[in-house]
Amino acid sequence: MLVYLFFFISGAAGLVYELLWVRQLTLVMGGTTHAIATVLASFMAGLAIGSAVGSRYAHRMPRPLRAYGFLEIGIGLSAALTPFLFHSTVPLYRALVAQTGFETTVPLQIARFLLSFLILLVPTALMGATLPVLVEFASRRIARYERVPGLLYGLNTIGAALGAAAAGFLLIPYLGRSRSLLVVCAANLTLGVLSLALSRLWDRERAPNGEDSRAVANRSEERGGDRSEGRGGDRSEERGTKHRSAFEPYLLIAFVSGLSAMAYQIAWNRLLVVQLGSSTYAFSMILIVFILGLGFGSYMIGLIGERIRRYAFWIAVSQAALTITVLLSIPGFSHLPDLVVGWIEASGGAVPALLKREFFYIARVLFLPTFFMGATLPLVMLAVTRSRGDASATTGRVYSINTTGTILGSILCGFFLLTSPLGIYGTLVTGAAISGGLALLVFLFGSGHSRQSGLIGAVLLIAGFTGAILYTRSVPLERATITAGAYLGEKSPAGTILFYKDGVDATVSVHETEDGNRFLRINGKSDASSLLGDMPTQVSLAQMPLILAKEQEDVLVIGLGAGITVASAALHENVKSLDVLEVSGGVVEAARDYFGRYNRDVLDDPRVHLYRNDGRNHLLLVDRTYDVIISEPSNPWMAGIANLFTREFFELAKSRLREDGVYCQWVHSYSMAPSDFLMIVRTLHEVFPNVTLWQPKYADFLLIAGNEGADVSAIAARMFEPAIYEDLEMIGLEHPSRFLASCLVQSDKLARWVGPGPINTDDNSLLEFSAPFHLHREDSRDIARSLARYQSSPVGSWITDDKSNWTRALGSLERRSRDGIFQGYALTNSEGMLRTEMLRALDELYATDPNDWRIYYFLNQIFGSLENELASGRAVDERETRAFVEKMRAQITPPETGPLSSFEDQMARAGDWLAELEDAVSRGERIRAHEMAARLRLLRQKAEGRNTTLDADLAHRLDEITASLPPLQ
């Protein structure tokens, strides 16, 4: 029993190692699914080698428990060295990548596999060897050897499930990676020492008739399989010529079942996370249930193994049951969005309660198929042992063959199946067809059972498979269901699906609403769109850092999205090279084929270089530096994304910036804890001493680092370049005052705001484990209230020309725009505000900047809400409210420029704009003059696009004034 307990704990430690190593290696090898699949393949290759070697020598060991103790000690010691090995391989990996290049993917994958394989070879090989060694020990001490493989493998696998739970919910979140590694290393060392002590104790016992353990071992080796052959099943006289013909098909079964198991796991992962969310907790729960089912299936065979006689028949039954349960589970996913939305509502957004419901759902769907999956391998081990006789040798060999199958399954599914037209649904059906075909062959041609029972099993399997397929087609797994984004509280996405692609990295779709807006969904979450609400952030991500940067030649954008940010960056003529990093091929295809009119087909620009890699890995491996780095990953609550918000990543980005370079980081305040928001800012500020906080839209923020000594003259000059001005006008930031007012907090006040506190690092992964708990909470109001107390502007220090009155006017306008932003914050957080106070605040808000489309849009939403109150008779202070709405409706007018102004209204104002231009020139207000000239030039461009023209005299006068305008710089 102690040995069983040891192997249970060893399984838990092994899974923790796997998760830790994948996390650490992805920081070096890359975080794409291809990179992770390669790392996992190298891990499993080590297990297969260790198991094969262990199976060859286990039966020769005089003291197998002593050998097991040394194996556990070796695991602990070699695993403790892995962090140093990871670090030491970086220069070699960089050299390999420099030779092969990012676009040469096959050599890159081979390099990843070889390096990770070499790092993990010793500890994983030692892990793989422990199973056959312990089977040998237990077989010598337990008369009923049929129990041994299933019980040991099952307990080890159940222990692995415990390890997955411990790593995902306790160890890494609370101890971090380094200390978690030390804990499991200590566990292995302890198991090793205890095993050595027990071996020493048991070696003192005398075998029957005075023989010692070495004699028992020698006798067992001499007898070979006679001991096992004497107990039911095939007789010893049947062995001679038949054992090999029975042996090889069983190895094929072990190989194919391992291959299909990995296909199931990857497909289930993709199908569940797209509905439950891609948080680290979702991945952990799926892994726990998957391994738990395998463990209990194996453990059950261990308990009843001695009673089983017809192994081939029961192998076929387990594979047939696996086939049917997999197929029958597929239609249930069609109802998952409704269930998830209901769980969110029932839990009130409390994530622990939500995770509990999700875990039981995963268990309900996956436990039965994984149970039958887990039953197959120990049945094969028993069948092979019955045929060959040597339990340890056959167990180890079967395990190594099965692990080899999982390696191939990981590669086939990770690189080919999911990206093929089969998609997620087709991959599951393909896996079921493989399992069903395997069962059918064993039913018809397997030995040890009658032809009649085999035919009955085959007929039932074919009937069940056909019925299950028809059932899956009757409740089809619709694309709208998969892209619903149920974990965000949505049952189905709006609009028509124009594009859908299942990939190994993500499920990507493009949707179009009736009014013509398009949006890009990744794993059910909208990450980019042509909607007015998203455009300010997408455009500002490029325009703000590039306008602020002193140099712009080389730019890096992390995350393609719809390509709109890249398109805005490409508008700058000084940009000579624009590198773009994107991990998902589906995103690239969607941006190219469905957002071309919004991103101006920027991927065809010869300056744009697209790399299929994650941002962190690219910065680690390339030697080139950039003038501007823009990081726009997805939300940090998603597994792996938080790696782009750590101190180490920010340090890496800083090392790739040139002198006076600018780094821009997107961050959101919605679904974000105030403490997490401040931690992100604090972490960046620790690396970059100068950081300013900018706001392109409510709840979206940009942290811009390194923009020291900015010059307002240079900023304005860049803003008024024709292409840049058009881009800014589209989002209503075309006036320098409004642009500069988007800078809400300067660096020194930002440091005071965040104060001392935790830093997000690669080791502690604080953000990755904290962020998912706030997915269904709305704390942006608290962040806004806190932010308002520290609002400040660096613009005063950026104005270098203090002799011209335009600078003073700019400062005044900038302050008014800033006041509008924070008054909008106050009104958004207006719960408990008296109606009189709110109406007065709305009036003051409009006065801050009547031409700010965001204020106009916000006020119209408020007025619509007030009018609904009046119509329904629910208005507070009805007379005052009605009078206010009527007054403001008559007073406010659409902005002169920006996304809410019409071309016709602008053409009607052209004469007034020319008069304002002439007035600004006469007063020497250079910035106003340049802004009005840019406005009129853009209007002329719009007119030409509509086959019309400005008044000839107006256009002539515009050209005269433009030619005489003194430069801003």
PASENU-137999 format. One record per residue (C-alpha): residue in one letter; x, y, z. Coordinates in steps of 0.1 Angstrom, whole numbers, plus 5000, padded with zeros to 4 digits. Each point is the difference from the previous one (the first is absolute). Example, Ala and Ser with C-alpha at 12.3 -4.5 7.8 and 13.67 -1.06 7.14 Angstrom:
A512349555078S501450344993
REM end
This chain:
M500050005000L502950245007V501449944965Y496650074985L499950325021F503550104988F499049954964F496850215005I502150295014S502649954972G497250044974A498950325016A503650135000G500449904963L497050204988V501250305020Y503349974983E498449984966L497950325005L503050195015W502349894971V497450094973R499750355016Q503750055003L500849864965T497450214983L501850315012V503049884980M498549794972G496950214994G496450005011T498349894968T498149675000H502549854976A502850095024I498149865030A499249684981T503749964992V501050045036L497349755011A501349764974S503550025013F498749945035M498149694990A503049884979G502150005032L497349795018A499849754971I503849965000G500249965037S497249745000A501549804972V503449995018G498449925033S498049724986R503249844986Y501950005032A497449995028H499849625002R503849985005M500050225030P500649825033R498450285020P497550194978L498750215029R503550125006A500350094963Y496750185002G501350205030F503150114979L497750084971E497950245022I503150165014G501450044964I496750164990G500150255028L503750104994S499850024963A496750205001A501650255024L502650074973T497550074972P499650385006F503750044995L499949794968F497150214987H501950315005S503249864984T498349904968V498850354991P503350104982L500049674981Y496450034990R500550354988A503049884979L497949734985V497150244992A502550244985Q501149724976T496649874991G497950315002F496450035012E498549934967T501849664998T497549835023V501149634996P503650065012L498750225028Q497649735012I502849744999A502350245019R497350055027F499549635003L503649915003L500850275025S497049935022F500649624997L503750045011I499050215030L497349775011L501549674990V501549905034P497150075023T497349884976A501949684991L500449935038M496250065004G499249764971A502249735016T498250015033L496949814988P501749684988V502450005030L497150025025V498049744980E503049775004F500250065037A496249955006S499849704978R502649825021R498250075032I496349974989A498749664989R497250154979Y502350184975E497050094978R499150285023V503450165000P500250194966G496550145002L500250105037L503450174997Y499350184967G496550105012L501250135034N502950194983T497550154975I497550105028G503050155018A500850204968A496450145001L500750115036G503250164987A498150194973A497650135026A502850095024A502150184974G497050194984F498250105032L502650005028L503749974994I500750244971P497450265011Y501350015035L503649894999G501050104965R501949794975S503449985017R498749905035S497549764984L502949834983L501949975033V496949855016V499649724975C503849944999A499949965037A497149754996N502049794976L503050005022T497949905030L498449724981G503449884989V501550005035L496949825014S500249744973L503649935007A499249965037L497149764993S502249814976R502649955026L497349895025W498449754976D503449864988R500449865035E497149784995R500849654988A498349864970P498349665004N502449715007G502750255011E500550164966D500950374999S498550264977R502849964974A499149634998V496350084996A500950244972N502249754983R497349735003S497450234986E502250074970E500749644994R496349915001G499150284977G496449994993D499249665015R498650145032S497650224982E499049754974G498849765026R497150225010G497249984975G499950134965D502649864975R502049705011S503749995001E500149754972E498350254978R502750255003G502949884978T498850104966K496950205008H501250255025R501650234974S496950014977A497950095030F502550255013E500550234971P496250084994Y499750105036L502950254996L498250144970I496950055022A502150185026F501550224974V496750094983S498150065032G502850245011L499750194967S496250035002A500250105037M502150314992A497650104971Y497149985024Q501850215027I501050284976A496550014984W498250005033N502350275012R499250224970L496349935002L499650075038V502350305004V498250184972Q496849985021L501450015035G502750254993S503749964995S501150075036T502749795016Y497349855023A497949874971F503149834985S500849855035M496549875005I499949834966L503449845007I499049885034V496849834988F501849854970I502849855021L497549905028G497949794976L503149834986G501249925035F496749865013G499649794968S503449855005Y499549955037M496849824995I501749754976G502749965027L497349905025I498349744978G503049904978E500349655015R496449924990I500450104964R500749724975R499150134966Y502250304998A499650074962F496250005004W500150245029I502550234982A497550014971V497250085024S501950285016Q500950164966A496449954988A498650175032L502650284995T498850054964I496350025009T500450225031V502250254980L497450034973L497150035024S501750285019I500350224969P496350124998G500250115037F502450274990S497250174980H498250085032L503150125019P499650384992D496650005017L501349815030V503150235004V497950314998G497649855026W502949915023I501450364997E496650145010A499549755028S503550065014G499650384998G503450004983A501849845029V502749804983P500549735027A496349904997L500250024963L503249784998K498249745022R497149974975E502449994971F502149725016F497049785005Y498950064964I503449904987A500049695022R496549914987V501150034964L503649865001F500149755029L498449704982P502050024968T503250055019F499149725023F499749764971M503250154985G501849935033A498849645001T501549914967L503750045009P500149775031L497949744980V502750014973M502749975027L498249695015A499549844966V503650054991T501249885034R497849694996S501649944966R503650085009G500149935037D502450275012A497850275017S502650275003A501449974965T496749984983T498450285021G502950234992R500049924964V496250054996Y500350335019S502850134977I498149904969N496850175013T502050315008T501550004965G496550004987T499150305021I503050184985L498849934965G496550095009S501250335015I501850094968L497349884976C497250185019G502150315009F501450054965F497549864976L496549875011L498650315017T501350234972S498549784974P496450034988L499149745026G500250275028I499049915036Y497049794992G501749814973T503049935022L497849855027V498149794974T503449894985G501249895034A496849815006A500449834966I503549905009S498949855033G497049844984G502149854972L502449865026A497249855020L498549854968L503249834990V500549855034F496549885002L500449824966F503549885001G501150015037S500849675018G498649875032H496350044993S497649814978R499250114964Q496350045011S500850245028G502350194977L497350034973I497450115025G502450275013A500850124965V496350024990L499250195032L503050244995I499050084964A496350065010G501150215029F502550204979T497450064973G497350105025A502450235019I501150174967L496450064991Y499450145034T502950254997R498650114967S496550055014V501450245026P502850164980L502850195016E499350334983R502750264994A497950265017T500149785031I503849975000T500550374995A497350115025G502450115027A497849855027Y502650075027L499450374994G496349955005E499049994963K497949714987S500750074963P502050264981A498250284981G500150014962T500749764971I503149785002L502250104970F503149795010Y500649725023K503249805006D501049755027G503750015007V502449865025D500550345015A496450134999T496649984984V499750324979S496950144985V498950324983H496450135004E498150284983T496950175013E497150144980D501450355001G503349884984N502249995030R502549725002F501749855030L502749745006R499449735026I502849795014N498749715021G496650165002K501450345013S499850314978D503650124997A499750264971S497350164979S499050284977L497650125027L500350365011G500649895036D503249804990M501550234974P501450265024T502149745018Q501149824969V501250324983S501450165031L502249705008A502050104969Q499550374998M500750105036P503549845004L501150074964I499050375003L501950025033A503149824989K503050194988E500949734975Q497649774981E502149804975D499649655016V496749915016L498849675016V496449925006I499149705023G496649874990L498450054966G496349995008A498150154971G503250174988I498750355007T502850105024V502649884975A498250204972S500150315022A503749955006A500749964963L498650354993H503150155014E502450064971N503149985023V499249645008K502449794979S499449665016L496849875018D500349665017V496749845010L499749695023E497049785000V499749645012S496749914983G499849924963G496250055002V500550365012V502450074971E497549864975A497150195015A502050335001R501149964964D496849884984Y497250165021F501550335014G501950114970R497850314995Y500650105036N503749935002R500750124964D501449664990V503050085022L501349644999D500950064963D502250305010P503649914992R501150165033V497949765020H501649675011L497749755016Y501449745024R498049705013N501450025035D499250145034G501350345009R502149885029N501849744981H500750234971L501650265023L502049745018L501549854968V500650294976D502950245003R498350304983T498850305019Y496950234994D499150365003V496449915011I498649685015I496249975002S498649715021E496349934995P499449655013S496749875011N498750025035P502449885027W497449775016M500649764971A502649735006G503550104987I499150364993A501150125034N503649914989L499950324980F499350215032T502949885021R503150195012E502249774979F498150064968F500150385005E503849975006L500349804969A498050264980K502150285015S503249824989R498750004964L499250384999R502550244986E501050315019D496950235003G497949714989V496349985010Y498249705014C496149995000Q498049755021W496249964997V498149925032H496450015009S498150085032Y496849804992S499949655016M503250105018A500650035038P501350345010S502949825017D500949824968F499850324979L502350175024M502449705000I500350024962V500850375002R502449955029T501849724982L500550204969H501150315020E502649805018V501749924966F499350344983P500650305022N497950224978V496449874993T496950204992L496449875000W497850084969Q496449934994P498749944964K496549915013Y498349935033A501449695017D502849964974F503450145009L503550034985L503150005021I502750184979A503549975013G503250184990N498450314985E502250245020G500650354987A497150004975D499550324981V496550134993S501250164968A501249674986I496849835012A497850254982A502149994969R499649624997M496350025008F499350244971E501749784974P497149924976A499849625005I500550035038Y497450275003E497549804981D500649705023L499650215031E496950184987M498449664996I500249965038G499550365010L503550075012E501150234972H500550315021P503250005021S498250125031R497749704999F502949764991L502150135029A497150005024S499949624996C503149995021L498449975034V502949955024Q503650104997S502849785013D500750145035K496350005009L499649654985A502749875024R498250165029W496749854988V501249644998G502250035031P501949705014G498649664995P500449664982I501849984967N498849754973T502949774991D500649684980D500549825033N496950105020S497650034971L497750215022L498050164972E499349674982F498449845031S498350325013A498550154968P497549714993F498250075033H498950344988L498849904966H496350065010R500650305022E499850364990D502650195019S500950274974R498050265020D502349945030I503050044978A498650324985R499350155034S503549925012L501550134967A498250335003R501950095032Y503349984982Q499250164966S502850214987S501550104967P503650014987V499050244973G501350315018S503549865000W499749904963I499350364988T503450134990D498850314980D498850235028K500150314978S497049924979N496450045012W498949684983T501849805027R498050175027A496849944981L500949644996G500649965037S496550155007L498349784975E501849695013R498850075035R496450044988S500249674982R501549835030D497250155022G497549844975I501649665004F499950005038Q496550155001G498949724977Y501649765025A498150165028L496749974982T500749644991N500549945037S497050215009E498149755022G498550195029M500450344983L497050235004R498150074967T500750375003E503749945004M500149764971L498250244976R502350285009A503049774995L498749904966D499750374990E503650075012L501349694982Y498750124966A501650345006T503549855004D500249914964P496950024977N501949854971D501149685019W498049724984R500449785031I498250265021Y497350054974Y499549624997F499949965038L497550285004N497749864974Q500049675019I499150185032F497350214983G498549684985S499949845034L498350315015E497550024972N499149635007E499550095036L497750294991A498049784975S499449735026G499250245028R503049895021A501950324998V501450155032D499250385002E497949974968R499750374993E503750085005T501049704980R497750084971A501250364999F503649905000V499649754972E498250244978K502650275007M503049774993R498449854969A499650354985Q503550105012I502349714991T501149964964P501949724983P503850055001E501550174971T502549724994G500449655012P498149674994L496650155008S500250294975S498649964965F501750094968E497150234990D500250195033Q503850044995M499650134965A497450255013R502650135025A502950024976G499650384996D499950055038W503149795004L501950214974A499050315020E501349845032L503249914981E500650364989D499250135035A502549765016V502750114975S499350375007R500349935038G503149804996E498449695015R502149754982I498649685014R496450114993A501050104965H501749674992E497049815015M497450194979A502249964969A500249635006R496349985005L499350174967R502549794981L498449685013L496650144990R501350064965Q501349644999K496649865012A498350214973E502249864973G499249655012R496350084995N500550154965T499450355012T502250305007L500350295024D499250354988A502850114976D500750335018L500049835034A502449734987H502350264984R500150215032L500749685020D503049924978E501450365004I499750005038T501449655003A503150094980S500750305022L499449835034P503249995021P501049655011L499149905035Q503549865006
REM end
